[in-house]
Amino acid sequence: MNLKGKNIILGITGSIAAYKAATLLRGLIKEGAEVQVVITPAGKEFITAVTLSALSNKPVISEFFGAKDGTWNSHVDLGIWADLMLIAPASASTMGKMANGIADNMLITTYLSMKCPVMVAPAMDLDMYIHPSTTKNIGTLQSYGNIILEPVSGELASGLVGKGRMKEPEAIVEEVVNYFDQKKN
Ligand SMILES: Cc1cc2nc3c(=O)[nH]c(=O)nc-3n(C[C@H](O)[C@H](O)[C@H](O)COP(=O)(O)O)c2cc1C
């Protein structure tokens, strides 16, 4: 239980690698973390909110507003609550919005409200990954102090082979555990 007492926001975006987010979420919870999922509207096309809320034991946050009953989700409260925000998988589009402060969904407003460290695990096809705009956005995120969990090379969902595959969930959990261990020392 290396993450006991840690509050983690797991941001999920519209990448095919979102199916791995269930394993990642389970891994974080097994280590004792409390996890709040924030997912983009596109992310919900790739993995269901029911799966994520059942695994995290919390409603998934995706929209700014409730069902026309005057309720809303507070990105500010999430900023106060979190010890770490982990965005995995991070799409090219979301990283572009993060780099440029385009806060048009709950995940980006939450990101902009974080006082804690942010880890980002990009996932995309090899050509998207090597596009200069992706390289530039990743550089910008690093300049903000965000920790990039570099994708690995291998077979991609498209069938192509190259760099862009999200780190495996087990390896990401290990990065998170190591991060908090190093902070202790
Ligand atoms: C089948 C499919 C798979 C996709 N996989 C990825 C991906 O792995 N990485 C990525 O950056 N975009 C991917 N996209 C495109 C994103 O879903 C799209 O850019 C979307 O607007 C991202 O929105 P979000 O970042 O707000 O979640 C994929 C699209 C489709 C239709």
The ligand as an SDF file (V2000), in Angstrom:
LIG
                    3D

 31 33  0  0  0  0  0  0  0  0999 V2000
  -10.2610    5.1920  -33.1220 C   0  0  0  0  0  0  0  0  0  0  0  0
   -9.5690    6.4640  -32.7290 C   0  0  0  0  0  0  0  0  0  0  0  0
   -8.4260    6.3770  -31.9830 C   0  0  0  0  0  0  0  0  0  0  0  0
   -7.7590    7.5590  -31.5970 C   0  0  0  0  0  0  0  0  0  0  0  0
   -6.6060    7.4450  -30.8630 N   0  0  0  0  0  0  0  0  0  0  0  0
   -5.9330    8.5710  -30.5500 C   0  0  0  0  0  0  0  0  0  0  0  0
   -4.7140    8.4670  -29.8140 C   0  0  0  0  0  0  0  0  0  0  0  0
   -4.2480    7.3790  -29.4260 O   0  0  0  0  0  0  0  0  0  0  0  0
   -4.0590    9.6220  -29.5140 N   0  0  0  0  0  0  0  0  0  0  0  0
   -4.5260   10.8470  -29.9050 C   0  0  0  0  0  0  0  0  0  0  0  0
   -3.8680   11.8470  -29.6270 O   0  0  0  0  0  0  0  0  0  0  0  0
   -5.7020   10.9660  -30.5830 N   0  0  0  0  0  0  0  0  0  0  0  0
   -6.3990    9.8670  -30.9120 C   0  0  0  0  0  0  0  0  0  0  0  0
   -7.5840    9.9820  -31.6000 N   0  0  0  0  0  0  0  0  0  0  0  0
   -8.1260   11.3250  -31.9130 C   0  0  0  0  0  0  0  0  0  0  0  0
   -8.7900   11.9360  -30.6750 C   0  0  0  0  0  0  0  0  0  0  0  0
   -9.8500   11.0920  -30.2170 O   0  0  0  0  0  0  0  0  0  0  0  0
   -9.3270   13.3390  -30.9820 C   0  0  0  0  0  0  0  0  0  0  0  0
   -8.2530   14.1840  -31.3170 O   0  0  0  0  0  0  0  0  0  0  0  0
  -10.1300   13.9390  -29.8410 C   0  0  0  0  0  0  0  0  0  0  0  0
  -10.6000   15.2110  -30.2260 O   0  0  0  0  0  0  0  0  0  0  0  0
   -9.3200   14.0670  -28.5710 C   0  0  0  0  0  0  0  0  0  0  0  0
  -10.0850   14.7540  -27.6140 O   0  0  0  0  0  0  0  0  0  0  0  0
   -9.6330   14.9430  -26.0990 P   0  0  0  0  0  0  0  0  0  0  0  0
   -8.1690   15.2240  -26.0870 O   0  0  0  0  0  0  0  0  0  0  0  0
  -10.4540   16.0780  -25.6340 O   0  0  0  0  0  0  0  0  0  0  0  0
   -9.9890   13.6930  -25.3750 O   0  0  0  0  0  0  0  0  0  0  0  0
   -8.2730    8.8200  -31.9880 C   0  0  0  0  0  0  0  0  0  0  0  0
   -9.4510    8.8780  -32.7310 C   0  0  0  0  0  0  0  0  0  0  0  0
  -10.0930    7.7220  -33.1130 C   0  0  0  0  0  0  0  0  0  0  0  0
  -11.3500    7.8340  -33.9100 C   0  0  0  0  0  0  0  0  0  0  0  0
  1  2  1  0
  2  3  1  0
  2 30  2  0
  3  4  2  0
  4  5  1  0
  4 28  1  0
  5  6  2  0
  6  7  1  0
  6 13  1  0
  7  8  2  0
  7  9  1  0
  9 10  1  0
 10 11  2  0
 10 12  1  0
 12 13  2  0
 13 14  1  0
 14 15  1  0
 14 28  1  0
 15 16  1  0
 16 17  1  0
 16 18  1  0
 18 19  1  0
 18 20  1  0
 20 21  1  0
 20 22  1  0
 22 23  1  0
 23 24  1  0
 24 25  2  0
 24 26  1  0
 24 27  1  0
 28 29  2  0
 29 30  1  0
 30 31  1  0
M  END
$$$$
